[in-house]
């Protein structure tokens, strides 16, 4: 597979929060809506399962074989696949009814980083316009939530360099990927600067490979772009949908890039599908959240 191909025609409204678990060789993501749906595929047997969730869930992070952290409009939660129990870990912005969560991921020490934004969905799941930068960047560690940044539009891309000295982030409304110095021991950011600009669409979710190249999904841009550690385009991978949302490396060798997408008023046949791309470089597995 030298180009992006259809993997599962799952018809997501807004596929997001994709992650990989090497514990049981499974791929997990959510379809974002007022009551989201969690998807899980066992790559050993291609079994697809779905789990209805009670909240507006947007981001994920593996905890253990049977548990996953789910970031929602009301805070951070954990879901147990055996008991099907959905349990709140900590409330975040549950009193701000006009906001919702968005992207997120865990760092190498197990801290969970995530962002919030103005809710751009109506109760029936239809979209509504953004008119405020009411979002924030948070870090959850030791059951305490710290506010890292405020006045965000749409926080996306939570990626760390292979040596954990850089953190890459985006506010989709601003159009640029950002780079920070990252202190792993302290869990702190510094020296924020512009890293990458591109004229196709806007930056959505990202992942990173073992060579330190970022793979950024382009909302409205119909592609995933591979970016070198200096912020230069290495290669562009085309997709047959417009709204490309997030990606993660998976498979036993971490050499398959799995890509989620969103609907676009039915303009493309495979809107909302899950795609896959086989590559020659290994990815980095997502870090696990430590409660």
Buried (B, 14 or more C-beta within 10 A) or exposed (E): EEEBEBBBEBEBBBBBBBBBBBEEBBBBBBBBBBEBBBBBBBBEEEEEEEBEBEBBBBBBBBBBEEBBBBBBBBBBBBBBBEEEEBEBBBEBBEEBEEBBBBBBBBBBEBBBBBBBBBBBBEEEEEEEEBEEBBBBBBBBBEEEBEEBBEEBBBBBBBBBBBEBEBBBBBBBBBBBBBBBEBEBEEBBBEEEEEBBEBEEBBBBBBBBBEBBBBBBBBBBBBBBBBBBBEBEEBEBBEBBBBBBBBBBBBBEEBBBBBBBBBBBEEEBEBBBBBBBBBBEBBBBBBBBBBB
